[in-house]
Every structure is written in structure tokens, then in C-alpha cells.
């Protein structure tokens, strides 16, 4: 029995060694044959279908470019068909890819516009991609895609218009303190801010962008602060100049009253701001001017008594 077991073991080992040697010395199996022409086309069609199903919260530009590269590469290798069929399929697949991607791009742009945050890098990409898609030979000027791309262009144009307006208001400065100089009339800026807040653009609402919305809402307060700062600096600039006048009445008529008149401009309704902070600022400016008037009065009283 023991001898039988030994013989069986030797037989098994020999068999395994034979099969192992056969695997090492035999040629590897031949590679799978390349797909037929319909296989290449089917792959592209499947990828185009996948593109249309991609989510809207991220852009699909890289996938789109990869599929377009594959179409062109297959075309160069004449894998899409024989003769003119190869050219025909390149055009059909490229056109289908363009239409699918443009639809997806429009949805992805809408997703950005429907959010409260409009990242600058997203806006730059949308502008660049929109320009590229609008220049395509596949775009039908009177088609649905063209209309939506025009709407996106309108939103971006309006966004940058409002953004430039906000920047101009932030940069606005006035520092001429001659007595006859007055802080510029900013009512047009205030009206423009109010108009932008009320405006909508087609099916998109520019006020979804909180950066613009908050910026426009802050325009009255920002311009009021600039006006207040101007008057404060102007009053300080002309303080203690009563000594240049012969009489207190001259100082009062020629310096105090002109400044007081400019101070009262803050009481009009241009800025649409009425709160305790505003009232206190007005009181502080008025006190600053009255303090200079009291000092002038005391100066001339002392001068007349001597």
C-alpha cells in the first residue's frame, strides 16, 4: 500500500510539471481581434450618451474633448468606415457630440446661475466655453441651442456691467475742499443700484448672486459714508479760520452758513437711510461745525473787549 501511494504521488508531480512546462514553452494566446467598424462607432455613441447623463454641478469639458479627440483619431486611422463613409461618420458623430455637450453645458451654466455663489473661475470658464460653442459650424443660428447660448451671454454681460458699476462706486472719491465745492450728486448711482436690484434677465435672476445683491444693497450706505467723510474733512479743513475775518458776522455768513448748508444736504431722502447711526453722525458733524462757530464767537468777543 505504501509503495502504491509513492507511485501515485510521483505521477501527480510529473503531470503538474508537464503542464507547467507546456504553459511556459507554448506560444501565448493570440490577442482579441480589433473591433469592427460598427464597434468603433458604437463606442463613441455610448460615450456621447454617457455625456448627456453627467451631473450638472460640475463641468464636462474634459470628457467632451476626450470624446472629440477619439472621433478624430478614429477618423485619421480610417476606422469609421471605408472611403467617404469614414468622413460621413466623423461629421455625424461630431455633430451629435456637439449637440449633446452644448445641452449639458447650458444645464451646467444654469446650475451656476441658480446658486448664491458665482465663482469667478466658473464665470470665466462659462464665458470662454460659450464663445467657443457659438463659433462652431454646427450651431444653427435660429435653433434652441443658439437662443440659450444668447441668454447665457446676456447674463454674463449684465453681470460684468453690474460688477463694473460696483467697482466704480467703491473707487469713487472726492477730496476738493474749497468752500464752494460740493460733494457730487450721486442720485443717479443710487437709482442705478435700485434698478439693478429689481431687474431680472430672461429666465435667470441676476439677484441669485449674493455678491452682486449685497453689493447693490450696500451702495446707499457706502456713498453716504463717503459723503459723511467728505463733510467731516471739509469742516476740519476750514476750522479755526475765523481769525481771517474782520467780524464774526463775516465769518458766519461767508464760512459757517455755506458749510451748514452743505451739511443739511444729508437730510434729504437721496440715500434712503434713516437709523440711529445716521442721526448720530449728523449730530456729530453739526456739533463739530457749531464748536467752530462758538470758538469764533468767543474769539471776536474777546477781540472786541480789548
ChimeraX commands (.cxc) that place a marker at each C-alpha (Angstrom):
marker #1 position 0.00,0.00,0.00 radius 0.5
marker #1 position 2.84,2.36,0.87 radius 0.5
marker #1 position 4.51,1.66,-2.49 radius 0.5
marker #1 position 1.24,2.49,-4.32 radius 0.5
marker #1 position 0.96,5.88,-2.57 radius 0.5
marker #1 position 4.55,6.77,-3.51 radius 0.5
marker #1 position 3.93,5.84,-7.15 radius 0.5
marker #1 position 0.69,7.94,-7.20 radius 0.5
marker #1 position 2.48,10.96,-5.74 radius 0.5
marker #1 position 5.28,10.76,-8.32 radius 0.5
marker #1 position 2.69,10.52,-11.10 radius 0.5
marker #1 position 0.81,13.65,-9.94 radius 0.5
marker #1 position 4.02,15.67,-9.61 radius 0.5
marker #1 position 5.13,14.62,-13.08 radius 0.5
marker #1 position 1.78,15.62,-14.54 radius 0.5
marker #1 position 1.87,19.04,-12.91 radius 0.5
marker #1 position 5.42,19.56,-14.12 radius 0.5
marker #1 position 4.39,18.67,-17.65 radius 0.5
marker #1 position 1.51,21.11,-17.73 radius 0.5
marker #1 position 3.67,23.86,-16.22 radius 0.5
marker #1 position 6.34,23.28,-18.87 radius 0.5
marker #1 position 3.76,23.30,-21.59 radius 0.5
marker #1 position 2.46,26.68,-20.40 radius 0.5
marker #1 position 5.96,28.14,-20.35 radius 0.5
marker #1 position 7.11,26.85,-23.72 radius 0.5
marker #1 position 3.81,27.25,-25.65 radius 0.5
marker #1 position 3.04,30.49,-27.57 radius 0.5
marker #1 position 0.69,32.94,-25.72 radius 0.5
marker #1 position -2.91,33.02,-26.91 radius 0.5
marker #1 position -3.49,35.42,-29.83 radius 0.5
marker #1 position -4.91,38.89,-28.92 radius 0.5
marker #1 position -8.58,39.59,-29.40 radius 0.5
marker #1 position -9.29,40.87,-32.88 radius 0.5
marker #1 position -9.85,44.65,-33.14 radius 0.5
marker #1 position -13.46,45.71,-33.13 radius 0.5
marker #1 position -15.17,46.02,-36.42 radius 0.5
marker #1 position -16.14,49.44,-37.80 radius 0.5
marker #1 position -19.57,49.38,-36.10 radius 0.5
marker #1 position -17.73,48.65,-32.83 radius 0.5
marker #1 position -15.78,51.91,-33.01 radius 0.5
marker #1 position -18.92,53.86,-33.80 radius 0.5
marker #1 position -20.85,52.13,-31.04 radius 0.5
marker #1 position -18.17,53.06,-28.50 radius 0.5
marker #1 position -18.40,56.74,-29.46 radius 0.5
marker #1 position -22.20,56.67,-29.34 radius 0.5
marker #1 position -22.07,55.11,-25.88 radius 0.5
marker #1 position -19.69,57.82,-24.66 radius 0.5
marker #1 position -21.92,60.55,-26.10 radius 0.5
marker #1 position -24.86,59.01,-24.27 radius 0.5
marker #1 position -22.83,59.00,-21.04 radius 0.5
marker #1 position -22.00,62.67,-21.56 radius 0.5
marker #1 position -25.68,63.56,-21.69 radius 0.5
marker #1 position -26.25,61.82,-18.34 radius 0.5
marker #1 position -23.46,63.57,-16.47 radius 0.5
marker #1 position -24.38,65.70,-13.41 radius 0.5
marker #1 position -24.96,69.42,-13.74 radius 0.5
marker #1 position -22.93,70.56,-10.73 radius 0.5
marker #1 position -19.56,70.01,-12.46 radius 0.5
marker #1 position -18.41,70.91,-15.97 radius 0.5
marker #1 position -17.84,68.12,-18.52 radius 0.5
marker #1 position -15.39,69.91,-20.79 radius 0.5
marker #1 position -12.55,67.42,-20.37 radius 0.5
marker #1 position -14.76,64.43,-21.17 radius 0.5
marker #1 position -16.15,66.23,-24.19 radius 0.5
marker #1 position -12.66,66.99,-25.53 radius 0.5
marker #1 position -11.57,63.38,-24.95 radius 0.5
marker #1 position -14.51,62.03,-26.98 radius 0.5
marker #1 position -13.88,64.54,-29.76 radius 0.5
marker #1 position -10.22,63.54,-29.85 radius 0.5
marker #1 position -11.24,59.87,-30.15 radius 0.5
marker #1 position -13.58,60.63,-33.05 radius 0.5
marker #1 position -10.81,62.50,-34.88 radius 0.5
marker #1 position -8.28,59.79,-34.09 radius 0.5
marker #1 position -10.55,57.04,-35.42 radius 0.5
marker #1 position -11.14,59.16,-38.49 radius 0.5
marker #1 position -7.41,59.61,-39.10 radius 0.5
marker #1 position -6.94,55.86,-38.88 radius 0.5
marker #1 position -9.93,55.31,-41.17 radius 0.5
marker #1 position -11.65,53.16,-38.57 radius 0.5
marker #1 position -15.12,54.66,-39.01 radius 0.5
marker #1 position -15.71,53.26,-42.48 radius 0.5
marker #1 position -14.30,52.97,-45.96 radius 0.5
marker #1 position -13.82,55.91,-48.27 radius 0.5
marker #1 position -16.36,58.68,-47.84 radius 0.5
marker #1 position -18.16,56.68,-45.14 radius 0.5
marker #1 position -15.26,57.46,-42.80 radius 0.5
marker #1 position -15.75,61.22,-43.37 radius 0.5
marker #1 position -19.51,60.91,-43.06 radius 0.5
marker #1 position -19.34,59.19,-39.68 radius 0.5
marker #1 position -16.85,61.72,-38.36 radius 0.5
marker #1 position -19.29,64.50,-39.20 radius 0.5
marker #1 position -22.32,62.64,-37.79 radius 0.5
marker #1 position -20.60,61.75,-34.50 radius 0.5
marker #1 position -19.02,65.20,-34.09 radius 0.5
marker #1 position -22.35,66.91,-34.68 radius 0.5
marker #1 position -24.11,64.61,-32.22 radius 0.5
marker #1 position -21.36,65.16,-29.66 radius 0.5
marker #1 position -21.60,68.95,-30.08 radius 0.5
marker #1 position -25.38,68.97,-29.60 radius 0.5
marker #1 position -25.22,66.69,-26.54 radius 0.5
marker #1 position -22.38,68.62,-24.93 radius 0.5
marker #1 position -23.92,72.02,-25.62 radius 0.5
marker #1 position -27.19,70.92,-23.99 radius 0.5
marker #1 position -25.21,69.69,-20.97 radius 0.5
marker #1 position -23.12,72.87,-20.85 radius 0.5
marker #1 position -26.27,75.01,-20.83 radius 0.5
marker #1 position -27.66,72.98,-17.91 radius 0.5
marker #1 position -24.36,73.31,-16.06 radius 0.5
marker #1 position -24.27,77.07,-16.64 radius 0.5
marker #1 position -27.84,77.33,-15.35 radius 0.5
marker #1 position -26.78,75.42,-12.24 radius 0.5
marker #1 position -24.13,78.08,-11.56 radius 0.5
marker #1 position -26.59,80.93,-12.12 radius 0.5
marker #1 position -29.15,79.34,-9.82 radius 0.5
marker #1 position -26.67,79.28,-6.92 radius 0.5
marker #1 position -26.00,82.10,-4.48 radius 0.5
marker #1 position -22.26,81.87,-5.10 radius 0.5
marker #1 position -20.93,82.53,-8.62 radius 0.5
marker #1 position -17.23,81.62,-8.50 radius 0.5
marker #1 position -15.13,83.81,-10.78 radius 0.5
marker #1 position -13.36,80.79,-12.25 radius 0.5
marker #1 position -16.73,79.29,-13.22 radius 0.5
marker #1 position -17.80,82.53,-14.87 radius 0.5
marker #1 position -14.55,82.77,-16.80 radius 0.5
marker #1 position -14.96,79.18,-17.99 radius 0.5
marker #1 position -18.60,79.74,-19.00 radius 0.5
marker #1 position -17.63,82.84,-20.98 radius 0.5
marker #1 position -14.75,81.10,-22.73 radius 0.5
marker #1 position -16.72,77.93,-23.50 radius 0.5
marker #1 position -19.78,79.85,-24.63 radius 0.5
marker #1 position -17.69,81.82,-27.13 radius 0.5
marker #1 position -16.21,78.59,-28.48 radius 0.5
marker #1 position -19.59,76.87,-28.83 radius 0.5
marker #1 position -21.14,79.92,-30.51 radius 0.5
marker #1 position -18.38,79.93,-33.12 radius 0.5
marker #1 position -18.97,76.28,-34.10 radius 0.5
marker #1 position -20.13,75.43,-37.62 radius 0.5
marker #1 position -22.59,73.00,-36.03 radius 0.5
marker #1 position -24.56,75.81,-34.36 radius 0.5
marker #1 position -27.87,76.64,-36.01 radius 0.5
marker #1 position -28.39,80.37,-35.67 radius 0.5
marker #1 position -32.17,80.04,-35.31 radius 0.5
marker #1 position -32.16,76.91,-33.14 radius 0.5
marker #1 position -32.94,76.34,-29.48 radius 0.5
marker #1 position -29.27,75.97,-28.55 radius 0.5
marker #1 position -28.44,79.35,-30.10 radius 0.5
marker #1 position -31.23,81.01,-28.10 radius 0.5
marker #1 position -29.98,79.53,-24.82 radius 0.5
marker #1 position -26.38,80.49,-25.54 radius 0.5
marker #1 position -27.55,84.04,-26.25 radius 0.5
marker #1 position -29.33,84.03,-22.88 radius 0.5
marker #1 position -26.15,82.93,-21.13 radius 0.5
marker #1 position -24.24,85.67,-22.93 radius 0.5
marker #1 position -26.82,88.22,-21.77 radius 0.5
marker #1 position -26.49,87.09,-18.16 radius 0.5
marker #1 position -22.70,87.35,-18.28 radius 0.5
marker #1 position -22.83,90.77,-19.96 radius 0.5
marker #1 position -25.23,92.05,-17.30 radius 0.5
marker #1 position -23.14,90.50,-14.52 radius 0.5
marker #1 position -19.99,92.28,-15.69 radius 0.5
marker #1 position -21.94,95.51,-16.19 radius 0.5
marker #1 position -23.14,95.42,-12.58 radius 0.5
marker #1 position -19.71,94.37,-11.38 radius 0.5
marker #1 position -18.13,97.38,-13.13 radius 0.5
marker #1 position -20.76,99.63,-11.58 radius 0.5
marker #1 position -19.98,98.31,-8.09 radius 0.5
marker #1 position -16.26,98.78,-8.68 radius 0.5
marker #1 position -16.78,102.37,-9.85 radius 0.5
marker #1 position -18.80,103.14,-6.71 radius 0.5
marker #1 position -16.09,101.66,-4.50 radius 0.5
marker #1 position -13.39,103.68,-6.26 radius 0.5
marker #1 position -15.43,106.89,-6.11 radius 0.5
marker #1 position -13.56,109.62,-4.26 radius 0.5
marker #1 position -13.97,113.38,-3.90 radius 0.5
marker #1 position -11.46,115.48,-1.98 radius 0.5
marker #1 position -11.77,119.05,-3.16 radius 0.5
marker #1 position -12.37,121.10,-0.04 radius 0.5
marker #1 position -12.72,124.62,-1.44 radius 0.5
marker #1 position -15.63,126.33,0.20 radius 0.5
marker #1 position -17.67,126.46,-2.98 radius 0.5
marker #1 position -17.04,122.83,-3.83 radius 0.5
marker #1 position -19.79,120.36,-3.06 radius 0.5
marker #1 position -19.93,116.63,-2.82 radius 0.5
marker #1 position -21.11,115.34,-6.23 radius 0.5
marker #1 position -24.73,114.43,-6.80 radius 0.5
marker #1 position -24.92,110.64,-6.51 radius 0.5
marker #1 position -28.65,110.22,-7.13 radius 0.5
marker #1 position -28.03,108.57,-10.49 radius 0.5
marker #1 position -25.80,105.98,-8.83 radius 0.5
marker #1 position -28.47,105.29,-6.23 radius 0.5
marker #1 position -31.15,104.92,-8.91 radius 0.5
marker #1 position -28.91,102.60,-10.91 radius 0.5
marker #1 position -28.33,100.40,-7.87 radius 0.5
marker #1 position -32.06,100.23,-7.23 radius 0.5
marker #1 position -32.77,99.42,-10.89 radius 0.5
marker #1 position -30.25,96.56,-10.92 radius 0.5
marker #1 position -31.77,95.11,-7.76 radius 0.5
marker #1 position -35.18,94.98,-9.39 radius 0.5
marker #1 position -34.05,93.65,-12.75 radius 0.5
marker #1 position -34.26,90.05,-13.91 radius 0.5
marker #1 position -32.76,88.65,-17.08 radius 0.5
marker #1 position -34.92,86.26,-19.07 radius 0.5
marker #1 position -35.29,83.04,-17.14 radius 0.5
marker #1 position -32.25,83.85,-14.99 radius 0.5
marker #1 position -32.31,86.09,-11.94 radius 0.5
marker #1 position -29.12,88.08,-11.54 radius 0.5
marker #1 position -30.04,88.63,-7.90 radius 0.5
marker #1 position -29.33,84.97,-7.17 radius 0.5
marker #1 position -25.70,86.07,-6.98 radius 0.5
marker #1 position -25.32,87.21,-3.38 radius 0.5
marker #1 position -22.08,89.06,-4.12 radius 0.5
marker #1 position -23.88,91.37,-6.52 radius 0.5
marker #1 position -27.06,91.55,-4.46 radius 0.5
marker #1 position -25.28,92.51,-1.24 radius 0.5
marker #1 position -23.04,94.93,-3.13 radius 0.5
marker #1 position -26.03,96.72,-4.66 radius 0.5
marker #1 position -27.85,96.85,-1.34 radius 0.5
marker #1 position -24.80,98.42,0.26 radius 0.5
marker #1 position -24.43,101.22,-2.32 radius 0.5
marker #1 position -26.58,103.80,-0.42 radius 0.5
marker #1 position -24.68,103.22,2.84 radius 0.5
marker #1 position -21.31,103.23,1.07 radius 0.5
marker #1 position -22.00,106.51,-0.74 radius 0.5
marker #1 position -23.44,108.05,2.42 radius 0.5
marker #1 position -20.27,107.11,4.31 radius 0.5
marker #1 position -18.17,108.77,1.60 radius 0.5
marker #1 position -20.33,111.90,1.80 radius 0.5
marker #1 position -20.06,111.99,5.60 radius 0.5
marker #1 position -16.29,111.54,5.43 radius 0.5
marker #1 position -16.06,114.36,2.88 radius 0.5
marker #1 position -18.03,116.78,5.06 radius 0.5
marker #1 position -16.06,115.84,8.16 radius 0.5
marker #1 position -12.78,116.52,6.38 radius 0.5
marker #1 position -14.09,119.73,4.87 radius 0.5
marker #1 position -15.27,121.11,8.22 radius 0.5
marker #1 position -11.91,120.21,9.77 radius 0.5
marker #1 position -10.15,121.81,6.80 radius 0.5
marker #1 position -11.93,125.15,7.39 radius 0.5
marker #1 position -11.93,125.07,11.20 radius 0.5
marker #1 position -10.10,127.83,13.11 radius 0.5
marker #1 position -10.13,130.13,10.10 radius 0.5
marker #1 position -12.33,132.68,11.83 radius 0.5
marker #1 position -9.21,134.68,12.59 radius 0.5
marker #1 position -9.05,135.55,8.87 radius 0.5
marker #1 position -12.30,137.53,9.15 radius 0.5
marker #1 position -12.78,141.03,10.47 radius 0.5
marker #1 position -16.09,140.38,12.22 radius 0.5
marker #1 position -17.99,137.36,13.46 radius 0.5
marker #1 position -20.84,138.18,11.08 radius 0.5
marker #1 position -18.45,137.90,8.18 radius 0.5
marker #1 position -17.27,134.50,9.39 radius 0.5
marker #1 position -20.85,133.39,9.99 radius 0.5
marker #1 position -22.15,134.44,6.55 radius 0.5
marker #1 position -19.15,133.51,4.46 radius 0.5
marker #1 position -17.93,130.32,6.11 radius 0.5
marker #1 position -20.29,128.88,8.69 radius 0.5
marker #1 position -23.52,129.13,6.67 radius 0.5
marker #1 position -22.12,127.67,3.43 radius 0.5
marker #1 position -20.81,124.68,5.39 radius 0.5
marker #1 position -24.05,124.36,7.31 radius 0.5
marker #1 position -25.99,124.39,4.05 radius 0.5
marker #1 position -23.90,121.52,2.71 radius 0.5
marker #1 position -24.41,119.62,5.94 radius 0.5
marker #1 position -28.17,119.85,5.57 radius 0.5
marker #1 position -27.94,118.07,2.22 radius 0.5
marker #1 position -27.57,114.88,4.27 radius 0.5
marker #1 position -31.12,115.39,5.49 radius 0.5
marker #1 position -32.63,114.82,2.08 radius 0.5
marker #1 position -34.03,111.48,1.04 radius 0.5
marker #1 position -31.40,110.59,-1.55 radius 0.5
marker #1 position -29.71,107.86,0.48 radius 0.5
marker #1 position -32.92,106.24,1.81 radius 0.5
marker #1 position -31.17,105.62,5.13 radius 0.5
marker #1 position -32.79,106.58,8.40 radius 0.5
marker #1 position -31.44,104.95,11.52 radius 0.5
marker #1 position -29.88,105.86,14.85 radius 0.5
marker #1 position -26.35,105.63,13.49 radius 0.5
marker #1 position -27.15,108.04,10.66 radius 0.5
marker #1 position -28.82,110.51,13.03 radius 0.5
marker #1 position -25.87,110.37,15.42 radius 0.5
marker #1 position -23.38,111.00,12.63 radius 0.5
marker #1 position -25.36,114.03,11.52 radius 0.5
marker #1 position -25.45,115.33,15.10 radius 0.5
marker #1 position -21.69,114.82,15.43 radius 0.5
marker #1 position -20.97,116.76,12.24 radius 0.5
marker #1 position -23.32,119.52,13.29 radius 0.5
marker #1 position -21.62,119.71,16.70 radius 0.5
marker #1 position -18.23,119.92,15.01 radius 0.5
marker #1 position -19.35,122.90,12.96 radius 0.5
marker #1 position -21.09,124.59,15.90 radius 0.5
marker #1 position -18.00,124.15,18.05 radius 0.5
marker #1 position -16.01,126.12,15.49 radius 0.5
marker #1 position -18.74,128.79,15.48 radius 0.5
marker #1 position -18.62,129.08,19.29 radius 0.5
marker #1 position -14.87,129.42,19.18 radius 0.5
marker #1 position -15.25,132.13,16.55 radius 0.5
marker #1 position -17.85,133.92,18.65 radius 0.5
marker #1 position -15.60,133.82,21.73 radius 0.5
marker #1 position -12.66,134.99,19.68 radius 0.5
marker #1 position -14.48,138.07,18.39 radius 0.5
marker #1 position -16.00,138.81,21.78 radius 0.5
marker #1 position -12.56,138.84,23.31 radius 0.5
marker #1 position -11.23,140.89,20.43 radius 0.5
marker #1 position -13.98,143.49,20.77 radius 0.5
marker #1 position -13.45,143.78,24.53 radius 0.5
marker #1 position -9.77,144.58,24.12 radius 0.5
marker link #1:1,2 radius 0.2
marker link #1:2,3 radius 0.2
marker link #1:3,4 radius 0.2
marker link #1:4,5 radius 0.2
marker link #1:5,6 radius 0.2
marker link #1:6,7 radius 0.2
marker link #1:7,8 radius 0.2
marker link #1:8,9 radius 0.2
marker link #1:9,10 radius 0.2
marker link #1:10,11 radius 0.2
marker link #1:11,12 radius 0.2
marker link #1:12,13 radius 0.2
marker link #1:13,14 radius 0.2
marker link #1:14,15 radius 0.2
marker link #1:15,16 radius 0.2
marker link #1:16,17 radius 0.2
marker link #1:17,18 radius 0.2
marker link #1:18,19 radius 0.2
marker link #1:19,20 radius 0.2
marker link #1:20,21 radius 0.2
marker link #1:21,22 radius 0.2
marker link #1:22,23 radius 0.2
marker link #1:23,24 radius 0.2
marker link #1:24,25 radius 0.2
marker link #1:25,26 radius 0.2
marker link #1:26,27 radius 0.2
marker link #1:27,28 radius 0.2
marker link #1:28,29 radius 0.2
marker link #1:29,30 radius 0.2
marker link #1:30,31 radius 0.2
marker link #1:31,32 radius 0.2
marker link #1:32,33 radius 0.2
marker link #1:33,34 radius 0.2
marker link #1:34,35 radius 0.2
marker link #1:35,36 radius 0.2
marker link #1:36,37 radius 0.2
marker link #1:37,38 radius 0.2
marker link #1:38,39 radius 0.2
marker link #1:39,40 radius 0.2
marker link #1:40,41 radius 0.2
marker link #1:41,42 radius 0.2
marker link #1:42,43 radius 0.2
marker link #1:43,44 radius 0.2
marker link #1:44,45 radius 0.2
marker link #1:45,46 radius 0.2
marker link #1:46,47 radius 0.2
marker link #1:47,48 radius 0.2
marker link #1:48,49 radius 0.2
marker link #1:49,50 radius 0.2
marker link #1:50,51 radius 0.2
marker link #1:51,52 radius 0.2
marker link #1:52,53 radius 0.2
marker link #1:53,54 radius 0.2
marker link #1:54,55 radius 0.2
marker link #1:55,56 radius 0.2
marker link #1:56,57 radius 0.2
marker link #1:57,58 radius 0.2
marker link #1:58,59 radius 0.2
marker link #1:59,60 radius 0.2
marker link #1:60,61 radius 0.2
marker link #1:61,62 radius 0.2
marker link #1:62,63 radius 0.2
marker link #1:63,64 radius 0.2
marker link #1:64,65 radius 0.2
marker link #1:65,66 radius 0.2
marker link #1:66,67 radius 0.2
marker link #1:67,68 radius 0.2
marker link #1:68,69 radius 0.2
marker link #1:69,70 radius 0.2
marker link #1:70,71 radius 0.2
marker link #1:71,72 radius 0.2
marker link #1:72,73 radius 0.2
marker link #1:73,74 radius 0.2
marker link #1:74,75 radius 0.2
marker link #1:75,76 radius 0.2
marker link #1:76,77 radius 0.2
marker link #1:77,78 radius 0.2
marker link #1:78,79 radius 0.2
marker link #1:79,80 radius 0.2
marker link #1:80,81 radius 0.2
marker link #1:81,82 radius 0.2
marker link #1:82,83 radius 0.2
marker link #1:83,84 radius 0.2
marker link #1:84,85 radius 0.2
marker link #1:85,86 radius 0.2
marker link #1:86,87 radius 0.2
marker link #1:87,88 radius 0.2
marker link #1:88,89 radius 0.2
marker link #1:89,90 radius 0.2
marker link #1:90,91 radius 0.2
marker link #1:91,92 radius 0.2
marker link #1:92,93 radius 0.2
marker link #1:93,94 radius 0.2
marker link #1:94,95 radius 0.2
marker link #1:95,96 radius 0.2
marker link #1:96,97 radius 0.2
marker link #1:97,98 radius 0.2
marker link #1:98,99 radius 0.2
marker link #1:99,100 radius 0.2
marker link #1:100,101 radius 0.2
marker link #1:101,102 radius 0.2
marker link #1:102,103 radius 0.2
marker link #1:103,104 radius 0.2
marker link #1:104,105 radius 0.2
marker link #1:105,106 radius 0.2
marker link #1:106,107 radius 0.2
marker link #1:107,108 radius 0.2
marker link #1:108,109 radius 0.2
marker link #1:109,110 radius 0.2
marker link #1:110,111 radius 0.2
marker link #1:111,112 radius 0.2
marker link #1:112,113 radius 0.2
marker link #1:113,114 radius 0.2
marker link #1:114,115 radius 0.2
marker link #1:115,116 radius 0.2
marker link #1:116,117 radius 0.2
marker link #1:117,118 radius 0.2
marker link #1:118,119 radius 0.2
marker link #1:119,120 radius 0.2
marker link #1:120,121 radius 0.2
marker link #1:121,122 radius 0.2
marker link #1:122,123 radius 0.2
marker link #1:123,124 radius 0.2
marker link #1:124,125 radius 0.2
marker link #1:125,126 radius 0.2
marker link #1:126,127 radius 0.2
marker link #1:127,128 radius 0.2
marker link #1:128,129 radius 0.2
marker link #1:129,130 radius 0.2
marker link #1:130,131 radius 0.2
marker link #1:131,132 radius 0.2
marker link #1:132,133 radius 0.2
marker link #1:133,134 radius 0.2
marker link #1:134,135 radius 0.2
marker link #1:135,136 radius 0.2
marker link #1:136,137 radius 0.2
marker link #1:137,138 radius 0.2
marker link #1:138,139 radius 0.2
marker link #1:139,140 radius 0.2
marker link #1:140,141 radius 0.2
marker link #1:141,142 radius 0.2
marker link #1:142,143 radius 0.2
marker link #1:143,144 radius 0.2
marker link #1:144,145 radius 0.2
marker link #1:145,146 radius 0.2
marker link #1:146,147 radius 0.2
marker link #1:147,148 radius 0.2
marker link #1:148,149 radius 0.2
marker link #1:149,150 radius 0.2
marker link #1:150,151 radius 0.2
marker link #1:151,152 radius 0.2
marker link #1:152,153 radius 0.2
marker link #1:153,154 radius 0.2
marker link #1:154,155 radius 0.2
marker link #1:155,156 radius 0.2
marker link #1:156,157 radius 0.2
marker link #1:157,158 radius 0.2
marker link #1:158,159 radius 0.2
marker link #1:159,160 radius 0.2
marker link #1:160,161 radius 0.2
marker link #1:161,162 radius 0.2
marker link #1:162,163 radius 0.2
marker link #1:163,164 radius 0.2
marker link #1:164,165 radius 0.2
marker link #1:165,166 radius 0.2
marker link #1:166,167 radius 0.2
marker link #1:167,168 radius 0.2
marker link #1:168,169 radius 0.2
marker link #1:169,170 radius 0.2
marker link #1:170,171 radius 0.2
marker link #1:171,172 radius 0.2
marker link #1:172,173 radius 0.2
marker link #1:173,174 radius 0.2
marker link #1:174,175 radius 0.2
marker link #1:175,176 radius 0.2
marker link #1:176,177 radius 0.2
marker link #1:177,178 radius 0.2
marker link #1:178,179 radius 0.2
marker link #1:179,180 radius 0.2
marker link #1:180,181 radius 0.2
marker link #1:181,182 radius 0.2
marker link #1:182,183 radius 0.2
marker link #1:183,184 radius 0.2
marker link #1:184,185 radius 0.2
marker link #1:185,186 radius 0.2
marker link #1:186,187 radius 0.2
marker link #1:187,188 radius 0.2
marker link #1:188,189 radius 0.2
marker link #1:189,190 radius 0.2
marker link #1:190,191 radius 0.2
marker link #1:191,192 radius 0.2
marker link #1:192,193 radius 0.2
marker link #1:193,194 radius 0.2
marker link #1:194,195 radius 0.2
marker link #1:195,196 radius 0.2
marker link #1:196,197 radius 0.2
marker link #1:197,198 radius 0.2
marker link #1:198,199 radius 0.2
marker link #1:199,200 radius 0.2
marker link #1:200,201 radius 0.2
marker link #1:201,202 radius 0.2
marker link #1:202,203 radius 0.2
marker link #1:203,204 radius 0.2
marker link #1:204,205 radius 0.2
marker link #1:205,206 radius 0.2
marker link #1:206,207 radius 0.2
marker link #1:207,208 radius 0.2
marker link #1:208,209 radius 0.2
marker link #1:209,210 radius 0.2
marker link #1:210,211 radius 0.2
marker link #1:211,212 radius 0.2
marker link #1:212,213 radius 0.2
marker link #1:213,214 radius 0.2
marker link #1:214,215 radius 0.2
marker link #1:215,216 radius 0.2
marker link #1:216,217 radius 0.2
marker link #1:217,218 radius 0.2
marker link #1:218,219 radius 0.2
marker link #1:219,220 radius 0.2
marker link #1:220,221 radius 0.2
marker link #1:221,222 radius 0.2
marker link #1:222,223 radius 0.2
marker link #1:223,224 radius 0.2
marker link #1:224,225 radius 0.2
marker link #1:225,226 radius 0.2
marker link #1:226,227 radius 0.2
marker link #1:227,228 radius 0.2
marker link #1:228,229 radius 0.2
marker link #1:229,230 radius 0.2
marker link #1:230,231 radius 0.2
marker link #1:231,232 radius 0.2
marker link #1:232,233 radius 0.2
marker link #1:233,234 radius 0.2
marker link #1:234,235 radius 0.2
marker link #1:235,236 radius 0.2
marker link #1:236,237 radius 0.2
marker link #1:237,238 radius 0.2
marker link #1:238,239 radius 0.2
marker link #1:239,240 radius 0.2
marker link #1:240,241 radius 0.2
marker link #1:241,242 radius 0.2
marker link #1:242,243 radius 0.2
marker link #1:243,244 radius 0.2
marker link #1:244,245 radius 0.2
marker link #1:245,246 radius 0.2
marker link #1:246,247 radius 0.2
marker link #1:247,248 radius 0.2
marker link #1:248,249 radius 0.2
marker link #1:249,250 radius 0.2
marker link #1:250,251 radius 0.2
marker link #1:251,252 radius 0.2
marker link #1:252,253 radius 0.2
marker link #1:253,254 radius 0.2
marker link #1:254,255 radius 0.2
marker link #1:255,256 radius 0.2
marker link #1:256,257 radius 0.2
marker link #1:257,258 radius 0.2
marker link #1:258,259 radius 0.2
marker link #1:259,260 radius 0.2
marker link #1:260,261 radius 0.2
marker link #1:261,262 radius 0.2
marker link #1:262,263 radius 0.2
marker link #1:263,264 radius 0.2
marker link #1:264,265 radius 0.2
marker link #1:265,266 radius 0.2
marker link #1:266,267 radius 0.2
marker link #1:267,268 radius 0.2
marker link #1:268,269 radius 0.2
marker link #1:269,270 radius 0.2
marker link #1:270,271 radius 0.2
marker link #1:271,272 radius 0.2
marker link #1:272,273 radius 0.2
marker link #1:273,274 radius 0.2
marker link #1:274,275 radius 0.2
marker link #1:275,276 radius 0.2
marker link #1:276,277 radius 0.2
marker link #1:277,278 radius 0.2
marker link #1:278,279 radius 0.2
marker link #1:279,280 radius 0.2
marker link #1:280,281 radius 0.2
marker link #1:281,282 radius 0.2
marker link #1:282,283 radius 0.2
marker link #1:283,284 radius 0.2
marker link #1:284,285 radius 0.2
marker link #1:285,286 radius 0.2
marker link #1:286,287 radius 0.2
marker link #1:287,288 radius 0.2
marker link #1:288,289 radius 0.2
marker link #1:289,290 radius 0.2
marker link #1:290,291 radius 0.2
marker link #1:291,292 radius 0.2
marker link #1:292,293 radius 0.2
marker link #1:293,294 radius 0.2
marker link #1:294,295 radius 0.2
marker link #1:295,296 radius 0.2
marker link #1:296,297 radius 0.2
marker link #1:297,298 radius 0.2
marker link #1:298,299 radius 0.2
marker link #1:299,300 radius 0.2
marker link #1:300,301 radius 0.2
marker link #1:301,302 radius 0.2
marker link #1:302,303 radius 0.2
marker link #1:303,304 radius 0.2
marker link #1:304,305 radius 0.2
marker link #1:305,306 radius 0.2
view
